[in-house]
Amino acid sequence: MLYLLVIYNCDRPEPGDPAFPEALARVNAFADECRRRGVFVSGHPLQGEHTATTVSVREGKTLITDGPFLETHEHLGGVYVLDCRDLDEALELAALCPMAEVGTIEVRPVAGVPGLSHQA
């Protein structure tokens, strides 16, 4: 079953920061463990929330706003898509994710919708 690991509030070092190589090595080790288990589908860090653009359509009119949808103290840092055997495995891997030490990982099953095509 597909699970989305949604990463919140993980301030990560940027390239050039002395802490970046170690942080990158830890993230790569996590992704390698997911690949070794055969569950890795994809993983994507996101640029900062200041780069977000929000789109909504109301009464046929498109509204485009710079920034995230809601003003909140939490920010979305990235996602992993894993094809785990069950929720227990997804939770185990979420706990192994290095961003869990500085942020929060939300684990959510991907809904299967008949007739909707998905690409990983």
C-alpha positions, 0 to 999 in steps of 0.5 A: 500500500502506498503511504505518503510521509509528509515532513513538517518543520524541518529546517535543513541546512542549505548547500554551503552550510558546514552542516549540509554534507552530514545532513545530506548523508543522513537523508541519503542513508534513509532513502537507501534503506527504503530502497533496500527494503523495496518500498521507495517510490519517490522523495522530494524536498521542497523549497521554502514556503516563501516560494509557494503560489496558491491557486483557487477558483471561485465562481469561475474566477481564478485567484493566484496568491503568493505564499502558502494557503494558510498562515501557520507556524508549520511549514511543509518541507518535503514528502516521501512516497513509500510502498509499504506492506502495512502501516506498521512498516510506514511508521517504522520508516517514518521514525527512521527518517532523520527529519523526524528528529527536528520536525514532524512526519505525518504518515498517511495512506494514499487513497485508491480511487477507481479510474484515477491513474497515478504515476510514481 
